[in-house]
Amino acid sequence: MQKFLIYTDGACKGNPGPGGFGGLIFHNGKKQEFKGANPSTTNNIMEMTAAIEALKKLKEPSEVELYTDSEYLVKGMTEWMSNWVRRNWTTSTKKPVKNKELWQELRRLDATHKITWKWVRGHAGHPENERADQLANEAIAEMARR
C-alpha cells in the first residue's frame, strides 16, 4: 500500500466570504502542492474541501497521515461521524449536520483509504501547515485579481 503524508488548510476572508484552500502531498520523497478558491464560502467548508481535494488526488487506496489545523475536521472524522450516521445525519440536538454532503464525501474517502487524522496547532510555526495556509491565501488573492 502506498504511503502519503498530507497537510491541508483552509482560509476565509470573512466567514462567510471569499475562501481558499491549500495543501501539500508528500510521497516517495516528492512534494506536490495544490490550491483553490471559492468566492463565497466558510472557513469550515474550505478546511473540508482541502482534505477532500488532497485525497481525491490519490490514484489508489493508500495509507495516509493527514494533518490539519481544523479541530472541526479532525473531531468530525474521529469522534462525531459515527453518531451522525447512526442518527441519520442529525446532531445530538436533532438538527441537520451542517455541510452534510462534504462529510459524506469525506466518509467515502475515509473508507477508501487508511487515514490517520492528525491535528496540528495553526499559526504556530509548523512549516508545512504554514505553507498550506500560504497556498490557501494565495488562492484567495489570485481569485480576487481575476
C-alpha positions in Angstrom: 0.0 0.0 0.0 1.3 3.4 -1.0 2.0 5.9 1.9 1.3 9.6 1.8 1.8 12.5 4.2 -0.7 15.3 3.6 -1.0 18.8 5.1 -4.1 20.8 4.4 -5.5 24.2 5.4 -8.5 26.4 4.6 -8.8 30.2 4.8 -11.7 32.7 4.6 -11.7 36.5 4.4 -14.9 37.0 6.4 -16.9 34.0 7.5 -18.8 33.6 5.2 -16.7 35.3 2.5 -14.1 34.6 -0.2 -12.2 31.5 0.8 -9.3 29.3 -0.3 -7.8 26.0 0.4 -4.3 24.6 0.0 -2.2 21.6 0.8 0.9 19.6 0.4 1.2 15.9 -0.5 4.4 14.1 0.2 5.1 10.7 -1.4 8.4 8.9 -2.1 10.5 12.0 -1.4 8.4 14.2 -3.7 6.1 17.1 -2.8 3.0 18.2 -4.7 1.3 21.4 -3.8 -2.3 22.4 -4.6 -4.7 25.2 -4.0 -8.2 26.5 -5.0 -10.7 29.2 -4.1 -14.4 29.9 -3.8 -15.9 33.4 -4.0 -18.5 32.8 -1.2 -17.9 30.1 1.4 -17.0 29.5 5.1 -13.8 28.5 6.8 -15.1 25.1 7.8 -16.1 24.4 4.2 -12.6 25.3 3.0 -10.9 23.1 5.6 -13.0 20.2 4.5 -12.5 20.9 0.8 -8.7 21.0 1.3 -8.8 17.5 2.7 -11.2 16.2 0.0 -9.1 17.7 -2.8 -6.0 16.1 -1.4 -7.5 12.7 -1.0 -9.1 12.8 -4.5 -5.6 13.1 -6.0 -4.6 9.6 -4.7 -5.0 7.1 -7.5 -5.4 4.0 -5.4 -6.3 3.0 -1.8 -3.4 4.3 0.3 -2.1 4.8 3.8 -2.4 8.4 4.7 -1.4 10.7 7.6 -3.4 13.8 7.1 -2.5 16.9 9.2 -4.9 19.9 9.6 -5.3 22.7 12.0 -9.0 22.3 12.0 -10.3 20.6 15.1 -13.7 20.6 13.5 -12.4 18.4 10.7 -10.4 16.0 13.0 -13.2 15.7 15.5 -15.8 15.3 12.8 -13.9 12.4 11.3 -12.7 10.7 14.5 -15.4 11.4 17.1 -18.7 12.7 15.7 -19.1 10.9 12.3 -20.4 7.5 13.7 -23.1 9.2 15.8 -24.2 11.4 12.8 -24.5 8.3 10.6 -26.4 6.4 13.4 -28.8 9.4 13.8 -29.3 9.7 10.0 -27.1 12.9 9.7 -28.5 14.8 12.7 -26.7 16.2 15.6 -27.3 15.3 19.3 -29.8 18.2 19.4 -31.7 16.7 16.4 -30.6 19.4 14.0 -29.3 18.5 10.5 -25.5 18.2 10.3 -24.0 21.2 8.6 -22.0 20.5 5.4 -23.6 17.0 5.2 -22.5 16.5 1.5 -18.9 17.3 2.3 -18.9 15.0 5.4 -20.4 12.2 3.2 -17.6 12.7 0.7 -15.0 12.6 3.4 -16.6 9.5 4.8 -16.4 7.8 1.4 -12.8 8.8 1.0 -12.0 7.7 4.6 -13.4 4.2 3.7 -11.3 4.1 0.6 -8.0 4.9 2.3 -6.5 4.1 5.7 -6.3 7.6 7.0 -4.9 8.8 10.3 -6.4 12.2 11.1 -4.0 14.5 13.0 -4.4 17.9 14.4 -1.6 20.5 14.4 -1.8 23.9 16.0 -2.3 26.6 13.3 -0.1 29.7 13.1 2.4 28.1 15.4 5.3 27.9 13.1 4.8 24.4 11.8 6.4 24.7 8.3 4.0 22.5 6.3 0.9 24.0 8.0 2.3 27.5 7.4 2.8 26.6 3.7 -0.7 25.1 3.3 -2.1 28.3 4.9 0.0 30.4 2.5 -1.3 28.4 -0.5 -4.9 28.9 0.7 -4.4 32.7 1.0 -2.6 32.8 -2.4 -5.7 31.2 -4.0 -8.0 33.8 -2.5 -5.7 36.6 -3.7 -5.5 35.1 -7.2 -9.3 34.8 -7.4 -9.6 38.5 -6.3 -7.4 39.5 -9.2 -9.4 37.7 -11.8 
